[in-house]
Amino acid sequence: MGEIIAVTNQKGGVGKTTTCVNLAAALATMNRRVLVVDFDPQGNATTGCGIDKEGIELSSCEVILGEATALDAIQSAQDGAFSVLPANSDLTVAEVRLLQELGREQKLRNALEPVRALYDYVLIDCPPTINMLTLNALTAADGALIPIQCEYYALEGLSSLLETVKQVRNTVNHALRIKGLLRTMFDPRNNLAREVSEQLLKHFGDKVYSTVIPRNVRLAEAPSFGLSILLHDRESTGAKAYTALAEEICAQEPGAREAGAA
């Protein structure tokens, strides 16, 4: 049964979509079967995977509204290495309609249930806000992976998100946990970035991934080509960082932990 991970942070511009696409690509190189669920009406993960978001016939909008199955809507990323449930601005319509439905928080979970066994990892790219779409993602997920840019407001926004995760865990998804905190767009020359990084390590300990995603021009370029950083420039620092993150995540798998203990 695949692990469902919501990549989320209510603050925009912290690297959620970059993380979804490139972590998926890195996990695929390790022979993991991966599905990226674009659950942001901006559709940036869809574009970043090389799919024309305006040309799709079925998307996460139709899936969450019960008008299509996930299997009907899933496509391959441009390089074929992993699968994508695409999205575009139609998803905004789904959010409005969900507000009027019973069991609205469960819609994504129910939609993914028939396909999650086909994948080792399902990565959900969440919108940069706490809304009905994000609540659906957290309700469906086993864990939340939180990208954090090491800047002044990072910790303030994080406390609010952690409170939301706690509320979801106490109500509709008792299995939800914090998968990990990922430091993104990190510049070691910046004193504030180093201070925020130290605060994260102090407060959250081993919940903070050892891997740090650096600021990297090649990483920023890759989406414009509809490619992951591993295809755009495998030797870049961004590609090496996401490969290291994938290795960390694979090391958390039950079988890997048991082998390590032995």
C-alpha positions as CSV (number, residue, x, y, z in Angstrom):
1,M,0.0,0.0,0.0
2,G,1.5,3.3,-1.1
3,E,2.4,6.0,1.4
4,I,0.5,9.2,0.8
5,I,2.5,12.4,1.5
6,A,0.9,15.9,1.5
7,V,3.6,18.4,0.5
8,T,2.2,21.5,2.2
9,N,2.8,24.9,3.7
10,Q,0.3,27.7,3.8
11,K,3.1,30.1,2.8
12,G,3.6,30.4,-1.0
13,G,7.0,30.4,-2.7
14,V,8.7,27.9,-0.4
15,G,9.3,25.1,-2.9
16,K,6.2,22.8,-2.5
17,T,5.8,22.2,-6.2
18,T,9.6,22.0,-6.9
19,T,9.8,19.4,-4.1
20,C,6.8,17.3,-5.4
21,V,8.1,17.1,-9.0
22,N,11.8,16.6,-8.2
23,L,11.3,14.2,-5.3
24,A,9.0,12.2,-7.5
25,A,11.7,12.0,-10.2
26,A,14.4,11.1,-7.7
27,L,12.3,8.4,-6.1
28,A,11.6,7.0,-9.6
29,T,15.4,6.6,-10.2
30,M,15.4,4.4,-7.1
31,N,12.8,2.1,-8.7
32,R,9.9,3.5,-6.6
33,R,6.5,3.8,-8.3
34,V,5.4,7.4,-7.8
35,L,2.2,9.4,-8.4
36,V,2.2,13.2,-8.2
37,V,-1.3,14.6,-7.4
38,D,-1.6,18.2,-8.5
39,F,-4.1,19.7,-6.0
40,D,-3.3,23.3,-6.6
41,P,-5.6,25.3,-9.1
42,Q,-2.4,27.0,-10.4
43,G,-1.5,23.7,-12.0
44,N,2.2,24.3,-11.7
45,A,3.1,20.7,-10.8
46,T,1.2,19.6,-14.0
47,T,3.2,22.1,-16.1
48,G,6.5,21.1,-14.3
49,C,5.9,17.5,-15.3
50,G,5.6,18.5,-19.0
51,I,1.8,18.3,-19.3
52,D,-0.2,21.0,-20.9
53,K,-2.6,22.0,-18.1
54,E,-5.0,23.7,-20.5
55,G,-5.2,20.7,-22.8
56,I,-6.2,18.0,-20.2
57,E,-9.7,16.5,-20.5
58,L,-9.8,15.0,-17.0
59,S,-8.1,16.4,-13.9
60,S,-8.2,16.3,-10.2
61,C,-11.3,18.5,-10.4
62,E,-13.4,15.8,-12.0
63,V,-11.9,13.1,-9.8
64,I,-12.7,14.9,-6.5
65,L,-16.2,15.7,-7.7
66,G,-16.8,12.0,-8.6
67,E,-17.2,12.7,-12.3
68,A,-14.2,10.5,-13.2
69,T,-12.0,8.0,-11.5
70,A,-8.3,8.7,-10.6
71,L,-7.4,5.9,-13.0
72,D,-9.2,7.7,-15.8
73,A,-7.3,11.0,-15.2
74,I,-3.8,9.8,-14.4
75,Q,-1.2,10.5,-17.1
76,S,2.6,10.0,-17.4
77,A,5.1,12.7,-16.8
78,Q,6.9,13.9,-19.9
79,D,9.8,11.5,-19.3
80,G,7.5,8.6,-18.4
81,A,9.3,8.0,-15.1
82,F,6.3,8.6,-12.8
83,S,2.6,9.3,-13.0
84,V,0.6,12.5,-12.6
85,L,-2.9,13.4,-11.7
86,P,-3.0,16.8,-13.3
87,A,-4.8,20.0,-12.4
88,N,-5.7,23.4,-13.7
89,S,-7.9,26.3,-12.7
90,D,-11.0,24.1,-12.9
91,L,-10.0,22.9,-9.4
92,T,-11.3,26.2,-8.0
93,V,-14.8,25.1,-9.0
94,A,-14.4,21.9,-7.2
95,E,-13.4,23.7,-4.0
96,V,-16.6,25.8,-4.1
97,R,-18.8,22.8,-4.8
98,L,-17.2,20.7,-2.0
99,L,-18.4,23.3,0.6
100,Q,-21.9,22.2,0.0
101,E,-21.3,18.4,0.2
102,L,-21.4,16.0,3.1
103,G,-18.1,14.2,3.9
104,R,-16.3,16.9,1.9
105,E,-13.0,16.4,3.7
106,Q,-13.0,12.7,2.6
107,K,-13.3,13.2,-1.2
108,L,-9.7,12.9,-2.1
109,R,-9.0,10.0,0.3
110,N,-11.9,8.1,-1.3
111,A,-10.7,8.9,-4.8
112,L,-7.2,7.7,-4.2
113,E,-8.1,4.6,-2.3
114,P,-8.5,2.4,-5.5
115,V,-5.1,3.4,-6.9
116,R,-2.8,3.9,-4.0
117,A,-1.8,0.2,-4.0
118,L,-0.3,0.8,-7.5
119,Y,2.3,3.2,-6.1
120,D,5.0,3.2,-3.4
121,Y,4.5,7.0,-2.9
122,V,1.7,9.4,-3.7
123,L,2.9,13.0,-3.4
124,I,0.1,15.7,-3.1
125,D,1.1,19.2,-4.2
126,C,-1.1,21.4,-2.0
127,P,-2.2,25.0,-2.6
128,P,-0.5,27.7,-0.5
129,T,-3.4,28.2,1.9
130,I,-5.4,26.3,4.4
131,N,-8.6,25.7,2.5
132,M,-10.9,22.8,1.7
133,L,-8.4,21.4,-0.9
134,T,-5.6,21.4,1.7
135,L,-7.9,19.8,4.3
136,N,-8.7,17.1,1.7
137,A,-5.0,16.5,1.2
138,L,-4.3,16.2,4.9
139,T,-7.2,13.9,5.4
140,A,-6.0,11.6,2.6
141,A,-2.3,11.7,3.7
142,D,-0.3,9.4,6.0
143,G,2.2,12.2,6.6
144,A,2.8,15.9,5.9
145,L,6.1,17.0,4.3
146,I,6.6,20.7,5.0
147,P,9.1,22.7,2.9
148,I,10.3,25.7,4.8
149,Q,12.3,28.6,3.4
150,C,14.8,29.7,6.1
151,E,13.6,33.3,6.5
152,Y,12.0,35.6,9.2
153,Y,8.4,34.6,8.9
154,A,9.0,30.8,8.5
155,L,8.5,29.8,12.1
156,E,5.4,31.9,12.6
157,G,3.6,30.3,9.6
158,L,4.8,26.9,10.7
159,S,3.1,27.1,14.1
160,S,-0.2,27.7,12.4
161,L,0.2,24.8,10.0
162,L,1.2,22.5,12.8
163,E,-2.0,23.5,14.6
164,T,-4.0,22.6,11.5
165,V,-2.3,19.2,11.2
166,K,-3.1,18.6,14.9
167,Q,-6.8,19.4,14.4
168,V,-7.0,17.1,11.3
169,R,-5.3,14.3,13.3
170,N,-7.8,14.8,16.2
171,T,-10.9,14.7,14.0
172,V,-10.8,13.1,10.5
173,N,-7.4,11.5,10.2
174,H,-6.0,10.0,13.3
175,A,-3.0,8.5,11.4
176,L,-1.7,11.8,10.1
177,R,1.8,12.7,11.3
178,I,4.6,15.1,10.4
179,K,6.7,13.3,7.9
180,G,9.5,15.8,7.9
181,L,10.5,19.4,7.6
182,L,12.6,20.3,4.6
183,R,14.8,23.4,4.4
184,T,14.5,24.9,1.0
185,M,16.2,27.7,-1.0
186,F,19.0,27.7,1.5
187,D,21.9,30.1,1.2
188,P,24.6,29.3,3.7
189,R,26.1,32.8,3.3
190,N,23.0,34.3,4.7
191,N,23.2,34.8,8.5
192,L,19.4,34.8,9.0
193,A,19.0,31.6,7.0
194,R,21.6,29.9,9.2
195,E,19.8,31.2,12.4
196,V,16.4,30.0,11.2
197,S,17.9,26.6,10.3
198,E,19.4,26.3,13.8
199,Q,16.0,27.1,15.3
200,L,14.3,24.4,13.3
201,L,16.8,21.9,14.4
202,K,16.5,23.0,18.0
203,H,12.7,22.8,18.1
204,F,12.1,19.8,15.8
205,G,15.2,17.7,16.0
206,D,15.1,14.6,13.8
207,K,11.9,15.7,12.2
208,V,14.1,18.1,10.1
209,Y,15.6,16.3,7.1
210,S,19.4,16.3,7.0
211,T,19.1,17.2,3.3
212,V,19.0,21.0,2.6
213,I,17.8,22.2,-0.8
214,P,20.0,25.1,-1.9
215,R,19.2,28.1,-4.0
216,N,20.1,26.9,-7.5
217,V,19.6,28.5,-10.9
218,R,19.3,25.2,-12.7
219,L,16.6,24.1,-10.3
220,A,14.6,27.3,-11.0
221,E,15.0,26.8,-14.8
222,A,13.8,23.2,-15.0
223,P,10.0,23.8,-14.8
224,S,10.1,26.1,-17.9
225,F,11.2,23.0,-19.9
226,G,8.6,20.7,-18.3
227,L,11.4,18.7,-16.8
228,S,12.6,17.6,-13.4
229,I,16.0,18.8,-12.4
230,L,17.3,15.2,-12.8
231,L,16.6,15.5,-16.5
232,H,17.4,19.1,-16.9
233,D,20.8,19.0,-15.2
234,R,21.6,15.8,-13.3
235,E,25.0,17.2,-12.1
236,S,23.5,20.4,-10.5
237,T,23.5,20.9,-6.8
238,G,19.7,20.9,-6.9
239,A,19.6,17.4,-8.5
240,K,22.0,16.1,-6.0
241,A,20.0,17.6,-3.1
242,Y,16.7,16.0,-4.2
243,T,18.5,12.7,-4.8
244,A,19.8,12.9,-1.2
245,L,16.2,13.7,0.0
246,A,14.8,10.6,-1.8
247,E,17.5,8.5,-0.2
248,E,16.5,9.8,3.2
249,I,12.9,9.0,2.6
250,C,13.6,5.5,1.3
251,A,15.7,5.0,4.5
252,Q,12.5,5.6,6.5
253,E,10.7,2.7,4.8
254,P,9.8,-0.1,7.3
255,G,12.0,-2.7,5.6
256,A,15.0,-0.3,5.5
257,R,14.6,0.5,9.2
258,E,14.5,-3.2,10.1
259,A,17.6,-3.9,8.0
260,G,19.4,-1.0,9.7
261,A,18.5,-2.3,13.1
262,A,19.7,-5.8,12.2
